[in-house]
Amino acid sequence: MSVQTWTWLLVGITFALYFGIAIWARAGSTKEFYVAGGGVSPWANGMATAADWMSAASFISMAGIISFAGYDGSVYLMGWTGGYVLLALLLAPYLRKFGKFTVPDFIGDRYYSNTARTVAVICALIVSFTYVAGQMRGVGIVFSQFLQVDITMGVLIGMTVVLTFALLGGMKGITYTQVAQYCVLIFAFMVPAFFISLQMTGNIIPQIGMGGKVEGGAFLLDKLDALHTELGFNEYTSGTKSTWDVFAITLALMTGTAGLPHVIVRFFTVPKVKDARKSAGYALLLIAILYTTAPAISVFSRTNLIQTVSNQEYAKIPEWFKNWENTGLIAWSDKNGDGKIQYVAGNALAGDKPEFIERRGTNGERIISNASEEKNELYVDRDIMVLANPEIANLPNWVIALVAAGGLAAALSTAAGLLLVISTSISRDLIKKQLKPNISDKGELLAARISIFVAILIAGYFGINPPGFVAAVVALAFGLAAASFFPAIILGIFDKRMNNQGAISGMVVGIVLMLFYMMKFKLDMFGGGTPKDWWFGTSPEGFGTIAMVVNVIISLVVSRMTPAPPQDVQDMVESIRIPSGAGEASDH
């Protein structure tokens, strides 16, 4: 069967499974809609959390970033996995013991203030919409290539799918759908890795194959370093980022992970406090399967890309190149007129994305109208590396289709979780807690579903008009979470003296500072700037660390200059940190 037939078959089967689960697990109450009734087992919650966490950025983009950045891309591995350790040790059990449905709910009650709750809602919406933009773009990329529709139509199809199981099931439906999506995405990620590792190194285990030898006796990484050097790139295994920026990005991703509202809410779905800690442990184990494999896929795909494309005649180029060329995610401009693809260090384009002329060139290539004057003739969007990897390696058609199903599972699972956070923030934290306290359970559920519908329309717009490739957008969402939520949550748990004035001041300054920096250096607003203009040499992806530190300092200073929280709030904070049963034991 053709790739497209296999894709329709596998995507159809998986989607039927998702819809079936959503109908079976549809929510009948607000508790089921918000936290799946609080009765999910730790193992199921661990799988759902892993799927929620491993978004299109993890499945599609992370290996793509590492394949181009090499050693520098390790910040994503360290930051995103390290953040889960922070979450498991410092936040999950305490937040579960507090027993609220959402992060704004926790902040509103802990800081005894509807103003704090409203600020938290605004921060949750900013973080979630930034994050979901990357997911919808991932959906569009997968559909556009494998189902032969344009990216806009791909995003619209993805919106319809997510809306269906989010509207029907709420957190209950999403949780059990995400269990199925984890199984799909991890199988889809690992199968090509096994195939290619065996093909290139003779070892079926990708993590070992990455450090193994290839035909000719050379180590794979040494071979890739040599290919990079020959083409004018930095060695794949050497870094170019400053030590400070590596530290800043890693810490921003770690603390951003621990402050992401759609991940935190997962720990409210289990019955007991100890189950929250177990869920985090299971999730970390399940996530590690993909995260330890991603560097290997990066090495395999980068090596195969260079060997199949560099200095090859376009007329003899493999079919996969021409297939992906139609999406606009890979492009060639024959600058020297020799009919060969010259892939060397430098920018192929004068802009960020290729702009094509309708007619084809003499070699059959799509002509780029915005080619730069640099020698490099090849433009490759990082987001295609994982998706195109099986085609580059000439794997069976069913494996290529499987990767498409996995990419969709990863993007849709996270998009659903984010949309639920957005709807819950509006229906519960704004409407129920502030605007209409006497609203009925049924009315609140209706408001939540209307909120999801509006949110998916906004998310779809960002998917059609994305601000950057998937992982770059997602990394900025982590910076926003680190700058706003992490200090308010961690200080709310471990500092009894932290009051509402301190928390509100810190969150507002942190989120505004991060947004300003993003707009200045990512969107060229407020005068724009280049990397040499970065404050303290910190990239936008790492600036969340600085904004977080500013948040903490302002929170502590303002809280010490204003009245202490009421005694009942201080007692509540004290009780959150005491393990269940400790009080009884201390009486003897």
C-alpha positions as CSV (number, residue, x, y, z in Angstrom):
1,M,0.0,0.0,0.0
2,S,1.1,3.6,-0.6
3,V,2.1,5.9,2.2
4,Q,-1.1,7.9,1.9
5,T,-3.3,4.8,2.1
6,W,-1.4,3.6,5.2
7,T,-1.6,7.1,6.7
8,W,-5.4,7.3,6.2
9,L,-5.7,3.8,7.7
10,L,-3.6,4.3,10.8
11,V,-4.8,7.8,11.5
12,G,-8.4,6.7,11.0
13,I,-8.0,3.8,13.5
14,T,-6.4,6.0,16.1
15,F,-8.9,8.7,15.7
16,A,-11.8,6.2,16.0
17,L,-10.2,5.0,19.3
18,Y,-9.9,8.6,20.6
19,F,-13.5,9.4,19.8
20,G,-14.7,6.1,21.3
21,I,-12.9,6.8,24.5
22,A,-14.3,10.4,24.6
23,I,-17.9,9.1,24.2
24,W,-17.3,6.3,26.8
25,A,-15.8,8.7,29.4
26,R,-17.9,11.8,28.8
27,A,-18.2,14.1,31.8
28,G,-21.5,14.4,33.7
29,S,-20.4,16.8,36.4
30,T,-18.0,19.7,36.9
31,K,-15.6,17.6,39.0
32,E,-15.4,15.0,36.2
33,F,-14.9,17.8,33.7
34,Y,-12.2,19.6,35.7
35,V,-10.3,16.7,37.4
36,A,-11.8,13.5,36.0
37,G,-13.7,12.9,39.3
38,G,-10.4,12.7,41.2
39,G,-10.4,8.9,40.8
40,V,-7.7,8.2,38.2
41,S,-5.1,5.5,39.2
42,P,-1.4,6.7,39.5
43,W,-0.3,4.5,36.6
44,A,-3.0,5.7,34.2
45,N,-2.4,9.3,35.4
46,G,1.3,8.8,34.8
47,M,0.7,7.8,31.2
48,A,-1.8,10.6,30.6
49,T,0.7,13.1,32.1
50,A,3.4,11.8,29.9
51,A,1.2,12.2,26.8
52,D,0.1,15.7,28.0
53,W,3.7,16.6,28.5
54,M,5.2,15.1,25.3
55,S,3.6,17.5,22.9
56,A,4.4,18.2,19.3
57,A,7.5,20.0,20.5
58,S,8.8,16.8,22.1
59,F,7.7,14.4,19.3
60,I,8.3,16.6,16.2
61,S,10.6,19.5,17.1
62,M,13.0,18.5,19.9
63,A,15.0,16.0,17.8
64,G,14.9,18.5,14.9
65,I,16.4,21.2,17.0
66,I,19.1,18.9,18.3
67,S,19.9,17.7,14.8
68,F,20.8,21.2,13.8
69,A,22.1,22.6,17.1
70,G,24.0,19.5,18.1
71,Y,25.4,19.8,21.6
72,D,23.6,23.1,22.3
73,G,20.3,21.3,21.8
74,S,20.9,19.3,25.0
75,V,19.4,22.2,27.0
76,Y,16.0,21.0,26.0
77,L,16.7,17.5,27.3
78,M,18.1,18.7,30.6
79,G,15.5,21.4,31.2
80,W,12.4,19.5,30.3
81,T,13.3,16.3,32.2
82,G,14.8,18.1,35.1
83,G,11.7,20.1,35.5
84,Y,9.7,17.0,36.2
85,V,12.0,16.2,39.1
86,L,11.3,19.6,40.5
87,L,7.6,19.1,40.0
88,A,7.6,15.6,41.7
89,L,9.6,16.8,44.7
90,L,8.5,20.4,45.3
91,L,5.0,20.9,44.0
92,A,2.9,17.9,43.1
93,P,2.2,16.4,46.5
94,Y,1.6,19.8,48.2
95,L,-0.7,21.0,45.5
96,R,-2.7,17.8,45.6
97,K,-3.0,18.1,49.4
98,F,-4.3,21.6,49.0
99,G,-7.1,20.0,46.8
100,K,-7.9,22.8,44.3
101,F,-8.9,22.2,40.7
102,T,-6.5,24.7,39.0
103,V,-3.4,26.8,39.6
104,P,-5.4,30.1,39.7
105,D,-7.7,28.4,42.2
106,F,-4.6,27.7,44.4
107,I,-3.2,31.2,44.0
108,G,-6.6,32.8,44.7
109,D,-7.2,30.9,47.9
110,R,-3.5,30.8,49.1
111,Y,-3.2,34.6,48.7
112,Y,-6.8,35.3,49.9
113,S,-7.4,37.6,47.0
114,N,-9.6,37.7,43.8
115,T,-7.0,40.1,42.3
116,A,-4.4,37.4,42.7
117,R,-6.8,34.9,41.2
118,T,-7.4,37.2,38.2
119,V,-3.7,37.9,37.6
120,A,-3.2,34.1,37.7
121,V,-6.0,33.5,35.2
122,I,-4.4,36.1,32.8
123,C,-1.0,34.4,33.2
124,A,-2.5,31.0,32.6
125,L,-4.2,32.2,29.4
126,I,-1.0,33.8,28.1
127,V,1.1,30.7,28.8
128,S,-1.5,28.3,27.4
129,F,-2.2,30.2,24.2
130,T,1.5,30.5,23.6
131,Y,2.0,26.8,24.1
132,V,-1.1,25.7,22.1
133,A,0.1,27.7,19.1
134,G,3.0,25.3,18.7
135,Q,0.6,22.3,18.9
136,M,-1.7,23.5,16.3
137,R,1.2,24.2,13.9
138,G,2.4,20.7,14.5
139,V,-1.0,19.3,13.6
140,G,-1.0,21.4,10.4
141,I,2.4,20.2,9.4
142,V,1.5,16.5,9.8
143,F,-1.8,16.8,8.0
144,S,-0.4,18.9,5.2
145,Q,2.2,16.3,4.2
146,F,0.7,13.0,5.0
147,L,-2.9,13.6,4.1
148,Q,-2.1,15.9,1.1
149,V,-4.0,18.9,2.3
150,D,-2.6,22.4,2.9
151,I,-1.5,23.5,6.4
152,T,-4.6,25.6,7.0
153,M,-6.9,22.7,6.3
154,G,-4.7,20.5,8.5
155,V,-5.1,22.9,11.4
156,L,-8.9,23.0,10.9
157,I,-9.2,19.2,10.9
158,G,-7.1,19.1,14.1
159,M,-9.3,21.8,15.7
160,T,-12.4,19.7,15.0
161,V,-10.9,16.5,16.5
162,V,-9.6,18.2,19.7
163,L,-12.9,20.1,20.1
164,T,-14.9,16.9,20.0
165,F,-13.2,14.9,22.7
166,A,-12.5,18.0,24.9
167,L,-16.2,19.1,24.7
168,L,-17.5,15.6,25.4
169,G,-15.3,14.3,28.1
170,G,-13.5,17.2,29.8
171,M,-10.6,16.1,31.9
172,K,-12.2,12.6,32.3
173,G,-12.4,12.0,28.5
174,I,-9.0,13.7,27.9
175,T,-7.3,11.6,30.6
176,Y,-8.2,8.3,29.1
177,T,-7.7,9.5,25.6
178,Q,-4.2,10.6,26.6
179,V,-3.5,7.1,27.9
180,A,-4.2,5.8,24.4
181,Q,-2.3,8.6,22.8
182,Y,0.8,7.9,24.9
183,C,0.8,4.3,23.6
184,V,0.4,5.5,20.0
185,L,3.1,8.2,20.2
186,I,5.7,6.2,22.0
187,F,5.3,3.2,19.6
188,A,5.5,5.6,16.6
189,F,8.6,7.3,17.9
190,M,10.5,4.1,18.8
191,V,9.8,1.9,15.8
192,P,11.7,4.1,13.3
193,A,14.5,4.5,15.8
194,F,14.9,0.7,16.1
195,F,14.9,0.3,12.3
196,I,17.4,3.1,11.6
197,S,19.7,2.2,14.4
198,L,19.9,-1.4,13.1
199,Q,20.3,-0.1,9.5
200,M,23.1,2.3,10.3
201,T,25.0,0.7,13.1
202,G,23.9,-3.0,13.4
203,N,22.5,-2.3,16.9
204,I,18.8,-2.2,17.4
205,I,18.9,-0.1,20.6
206,P,19.1,3.6,19.4
207,Q,20.8,4.9,22.5
208,I,23.7,2.4,22.0
209,G,23.6,2.7,18.2
210,M,24.2,6.5,18.5
211,G,27.6,5.8,20.0
212,G,28.4,2.8,17.8
213,K,30.3,2.3,14.6
214,V,29.0,2.5,11.0
215,E,30.2,0.9,7.8
216,G,33.9,1.5,7.4
217,G,34.7,1.2,11.1
218,A,34.3,4.9,12.1
219,F,32.2,5.9,15.1
220,L,28.9,7.5,14.0
221,L,29.4,10.7,15.9
222,D,33.0,11.1,14.5
223,K,31.6,10.6,11.0
224,L,28.9,13.3,11.7
225,D,31.6,15.7,13.1
226,A,33.6,15.1,9.9
227,L,30.6,15.8,7.7
228,H,29.9,19.0,9.6
229,T,33.4,20.3,9.4
230,E,33.6,19.5,5.7
231,L,30.5,21.6,5.0
232,G,31.7,24.5,7.2
233,F,29.4,23.9,10.2
234,N,30.6,23.7,13.8
235,E,31.4,20.1,15.0
236,Y,28.1,18.4,15.9
237,T,29.5,17.4,19.4
238,S,30.8,20.9,20.3
239,G,28.7,23.7,21.7
240,T,28.6,27.4,20.6
241,K,26.3,28.8,23.3
242,S,27.8,30.5,26.3
243,T,27.8,28.6,29.6
244,W,25.5,31.3,31.1
245,D,22.9,31.0,28.3
246,V,22.9,27.2,28.6
247,F,22.3,27.5,32.3
248,A,19.6,30.2,31.8
249,I,17.7,28.2,29.2
250,T,17.9,25.0,31.2
251,L,16.7,26.6,34.4
252,A,13.9,28.4,32.6
253,L,12.7,25.2,31.1
254,M,13.0,23.4,34.4
255,T,11.1,26.0,36.5
256,G,8.7,26.5,33.6
257,T,7.9,22.8,33.6
258,A,7.1,23.0,37.3
259,G,4.8,26.0,36.7
260,L,2.9,24.8,33.7
261,P,-0.9,24.9,34.6
262,H,-1.9,22.1,32.2
263,V,0.7,19.7,33.8
264,I,0.0,20.7,37.4
265,V,-3.8,20.1,37.0
266,R,-3.0,16.4,36.2
267,F,-2.1,15.9,39.9
268,F,-5.5,16.8,41.0
269,T,-7.0,13.9,39.2
270,V,-5.6,11.2,41.6
271,P,-7.4,10.0,44.8
272,K,-4.5,10.6,47.3
273,V,-1.5,12.8,48.0
274,K,0.9,9.8,47.7
275,D,-0.7,9.0,44.3
276,A,0.4,12.4,43.0
277,R,4.0,11.6,43.8
278,K,3.7,8.2,42.2
279,S,2.1,9.7,39.1
280,A,5.1,12.1,38.7
281,G,7.5,9.2,39.1
282,Y,5.7,7.0,36.5
283,A,5.4,10.0,34.1
284,L,9.2,10.7,34.4
285,L,9.9,7.0,33.6
286,L,7.6,7.0,30.6
287,I,8.9,10.4,29.3
288,A,12.5,9.1,29.6
289,I,11.9,6.5,26.9
290,L,11.3,9.2,24.3
291,Y,13.8,11.7,25.7
292,T,16.7,9.3,25.8
293,T,15.9,8.3,22.2
294,A,15.6,11.8,20.8
295,P,19.4,12.5,20.6
296,A,19.9,9.2,18.7
297,I,17.2,10.1,16.2
298,S,18.8,13.6,15.8
299,V,22.1,12.0,14.9
300,F,20.6,9.5,12.5
301,S,18.4,12.0,10.7
302,R,21.2,14.6,10.4
303,T,23.7,12.1,9.0
304,N,21.1,10.7,6.5
305,L,20.1,14.2,5.4
306,I,23.6,15.3,4.6
307,Q,24.5,12.1,2.8
308,T,21.3,12.0,0.7
309,V,21.2,15.7,-0.2
310,S,24.6,17.4,-0.1
311,N,26.2,17.9,-3.5
312,Q,23.6,15.7,-5.1
313,E,22.0,16.5,-8.5
314,Y,18.4,17.5,-8.1
315,A,17.4,15.3,-11.0
316,K,18.6,12.3,-9.0
317,I,17.4,13.4,-5.6
318,P,15.3,10.9,-3.6
319,E,11.5,11.2,-3.9
320,W,11.1,12.2,-0.2
321,F,12.7,15.6,-0.9
322,K,10.2,16.4,-3.7
323,N,7.3,15.3,-1.5
324,W,8.3,17.6,1.3
325,E,9.2,20.4,-1.0
326,N,5.6,20.8,-1.8
327,T,4.9,21.8,1.8
328,G,7.3,24.6,1.8
329,L,9.3,23.1,4.7
330,I,12.3,22.2,2.6
331,A,13.6,24.3,-0.4
332,W,16.5,24.6,-2.8
333,S,17.8,27.6,-4.7
334,D,20.3,26.7,-7.4
335,K,22.5,29.9,-6.9
336,N,25.5,28.7,-8.9
337,G,23.5,27.0,-11.7
338,D,25.3,23.7,-11.5
339,G,22.1,21.6,-11.0
340,K,23.4,20.3,-7.6
341,I,22.3,21.0,-4.1
342,Q,25.0,22.9,-2.3
343,Y,24.5,22.4,1.5
344,V,27.0,24.4,3.5
345,A,27.0,26.7,6.5
346,G,25.0,29.9,6.0
347,N,21.5,31.1,5.4
348,A,19.8,29.9,2.2
349,L,17.1,32.6,2.5
350,A,17.0,36.3,2.9
351,G,14.0,35.9,5.2
352,D,12.7,33.4,7.7
353,K,10.7,31.2,5.3
354,P,10.9,30.5,1.6
355,E,8.7,32.4,-0.8
356,F,8.1,30.4,-3.9
357,I,7.5,31.6,-7.5
358,E,4.7,29.6,-9.2
359,R,6.8,28.3,-12.1
360,R,9.4,25.6,-11.7
361,G,13.1,25.9,-12.5
362,T,15.1,24.2,-15.2
363,N,15.8,21.2,-12.9
364,G,12.1,20.9,-11.8
365,E,12.8,22.6,-8.4
366,R,10.4,25.2,-6.8
367,I,12.1,28.5,-7.3
368,I,12.7,30.6,-4.2
369,S,12.2,34.3,-4.7
370,N,13.9,35.4,-1.4
371,A,17.2,33.5,-1.7
372,S,20.1,35.2,0.2
373,E,23.5,35.9,-1.3
374,E,25.3,33.3,0.9
375,K,26.6,30.1,-0.7
376,N,24.2,27.7,1.1
377,E,21.4,26.6,-1.3
378,L,19.3,24.4,1.0
379,Y,16.6,25.5,3.5
380,V,15.3,22.9,5.9
381,D,12.6,23.6,8.5
382,R,13.6,21.8,11.7
383,D,10.1,20.5,12.3
384,I,10.3,18.0,9.4
385,M,13.3,16.1,10.7
386,V,11.5,13.5,12.7
387,L,8.5,13.2,10.3
388,A,10.7,12.9,7.2
389,N,13.3,10.7,8.9
390,P,11.7,7.3,7.9
391,E,11.5,8.5,4.3
392,I,15.1,9.7,4.2
393,A,16.1,6.3,5.6
394,N,13.9,4.5,3.0
395,L,11.8,2.6,5.6
396,P,8.6,0.8,4.8
397,N,5.5,2.8,4.0
398,W,3.7,1.6,7.2
399,V,6.5,3.0,9.4
400,I,6.2,6.4,7.6
401,A,2.5,6.4,8.2
402,L,2.9,5.4,11.8
403,V,5.1,8.4,12.5
404,A,2.3,10.6,11.2
405,A,-0.2,9.0,13.6
406,G,2.3,9.5,16.4
407,G,2.9,13.2,15.6
408,L,-0.9,13.8,15.6
409,A,-1.3,12.0,18.9
410,A,1.4,14.1,20.5
411,A,0.1,17.4,19.3
412,L,-3.6,16.6,20.0
413,S,-3.1,15.3,23.5
414,T,-1.3,18.4,24.7
415,A,-3.7,20.7,22.8
416,A,-6.6,19.1,24.6
417,G,-5.0,19.6,28.0
418,L,-4.2,23.2,27.3
419,L,-7.7,24.0,26.1
420,L,-9.1,22.5,29.3
421,V,-6.9,24.8,31.3
422,I,-8.1,27.8,29.3
423,S,-11.7,26.8,29.7
424,T,-11.4,26.0,33.4
425,S,-9.6,29.3,34.1
426,I,-12.6,31.2,32.5
427,S,-15.5,29.1,33.7
428,R,-14.3,28.3,37.3
429,D,-11.8,31.0,38.3
430,L,-13.5,34.0,36.6
431,I,-17.2,33.1,36.4
432,K,-17.8,30.7,39.3
433,K,-15.3,32.3,41.8
434,Q,-15.9,35.9,41.0
435,L,-18.6,37.0,38.5
436,K,-21.4,34.5,39.3
437,P,-20.8,32.6,42.6
438,N,-24.3,31.1,42.6
439,I,-24.1,29.6,39.1
440,S,-25.4,26.1,38.9
441,D,-23.2,23.0,38.2
442,K,-24.9,22.7,34.9
443,G,-24.4,26.3,34.0
444,E,-20.7,26.1,35.0
445,L,-20.3,23.1,32.7
446,L,-21.9,25.0,29.9
447,A,-19.6,28.0,30.4
448,A,-16.6,25.6,30.4
449,R,-17.7,24.1,27.1
450,I,-18.3,27.5,25.5
451,S,-14.9,28.6,26.7
452,I,-13.3,25.6,25.0
453,F,-15.0,26.4,21.7
454,V,-13.8,30.0,21.8
455,A,-10.3,28.9,22.8
456,I,-10.0,26.5,19.9
457,L,-10.8,29.2,17.4
458,I,-8.0,31.4,18.9
459,A,-5.6,28.4,19.0
460,G,-6.5,27.6,15.4
461,Y,-5.6,31.2,14.3
462,F,-2.2,30.9,15.9
463,G,-1.7,27.5,14.2
464,I,-2.4,29.0,10.8
465,N,-0.3,32.1,11.6
466,P,2.5,30.7,13.8
467,P,5.1,32.9,15.4
468,G,7.9,30.3,14.8
469,F,8.7,26.6,14.6
470,V,7.1,24.4,17.2
471,A,9.8,24.0,19.8
472,A,10.8,27.7,19.8
473,V,7.2,28.7,20.5
474,V,6.9,26.1,23.3
475,A,10.2,27.2,24.9
476,L,8.9,30.7,25.2
477,A,5.7,29.4,26.9
478,F,8.0,27.8,29.5
479,G,9.8,31.1,30.0
480,L,6.4,32.7,30.7
481,A,5.4,30.0,33.2
482,A,8.8,30.3,35.0
483,A,8.5,34.1,35.1
484,S,4.9,34.1,36.5
485,F,3.7,31.0,38.2
486,F,6.7,29.2,39.6
487,P,7.7,31.8,42.2
488,A,4.1,32.3,43.3
489,I,3.5,28.6,43.8
490,I,6.8,27.7,45.4
491,L,6.7,30.7,47.8
492,G,3.1,30.0,48.5
493,I,4.0,26.5,49.7
494,F,7.3,27.2,51.6
495,D,7.0,30.8,52.8
496,K,4.3,31.5,55.3
497,R,5.1,35.2,55.3
498,M,4.4,35.6,51.6
499,N,1.3,37.7,51.2
500,N,-1.0,38.7,48.3
501,Q,0.7,42.0,47.7
502,G,4.1,40.3,47.2
503,A,2.7,37.5,45.0
504,I,0.7,39.9,42.8
505,S,3.6,42.3,42.3
506,G,6.0,39.5,41.5
507,M,3.6,37.8,38.9
508,V,2.8,41.1,37.2
509,V,6.4,42.3,36.9
510,G,7.7,38.8,35.9
511,I,5.1,38.2,33.1
512,V,5.4,41.8,31.7
513,L,9.2,41.6,31.7
514,M,9.2,38.3,29.9
515,L,6.6,39.5,27.4
516,F,8.6,42.6,26.7
517,Y,11.8,40.7,26.0
518,M,10.0,38.2,23.7
519,M,8.4,41.0,21.7
520,K,11.6,42.9,21.4
521,F,13.9,40.0,20.3
522,K,11.4,37.6,18.7
523,L,8.9,39.9,17.1
524,D,11.3,42.9,16.5
525,M,9.1,45.3,18.5
526,F,10.3,48.1,20.7
527,G,13.3,48.7,18.5
528,G,14.1,45.1,18.0
529,G,17.6,43.8,18.4
530,T,20.1,41.0,17.5
531,P,21.9,38.5,19.7
532,K,24.6,40.9,20.5
533,D,22.0,43.2,22.1
534,W,20.7,40.4,24.4
535,W,20.6,41.5,28.1
536,F,23.5,39.8,30.0
537,G,24.0,37.6,26.9
538,T,20.7,35.8,27.6
539,S,18.6,34.5,24.7
540,P,14.7,34.9,24.7
541,E,14.4,31.2,25.5
542,G,16.6,31.7,28.6
543,F,15.3,35.0,29.8
544,G,12.6,33.3,31.9
545,T,15.3,32.7,34.4
546,I,16.1,36.4,34.8
547,A,12.4,37.3,34.9
548,M,11.8,34.6,37.5
549,V,14.6,35.9,39.8
550,V,13.2,39.4,39.5
551,N,9.7,38.0,40.4
552,V,11.1,36.3,43.5
553,I,13.0,39.4,44.7
554,I,10.1,41.7,44.2
555,S,7.7,39.2,45.9
556,L,10.0,38.8,48.9
557,V,10.7,42.6,49.3
558,V,7.0,43.7,48.9
559,S,5.8,41.0,51.2
560,R,8.2,42.1,54.0
561,M,7.1,45.7,53.6
562,T,3.4,44.9,53.9
563,P,1.2,43.2,56.5
564,A,1.7,39.4,57.1
565,P,-1.1,37.0,55.8
566,P,-4.0,36.3,58.2
567,Q,-3.2,33.6,60.8
568,D,-5.6,31.1,59.2
569,V,-3.7,31.3,55.9
570,Q,-0.4,30.8,57.7
571,D,-1.9,27.7,59.4
572,M,-3.1,26.4,56.1
573,V,0.3,26.7,54.6
574,E,1.8,24.9,57.6
575,S,-0.7,22.1,57.2
576,I,0.0,21.6,53.5
577,R,3.6,20.7,54.2
578,I,2.9,18.2,57.0
579,P,2.6,14.6,55.6
580,S,-0.7,12.9,56.2
581,G,-0.7,11.0,59.5
582,A,2.3,13.0,60.9
583,G,0.1,14.8,63.4
584,E,-1.1,11.6,65.0
585,A,2.4,10.2,65.3
586,S,3.7,13.4,67.0
587,D,1.1,13.0,69.8
588,H,2.8,9.9,71.2
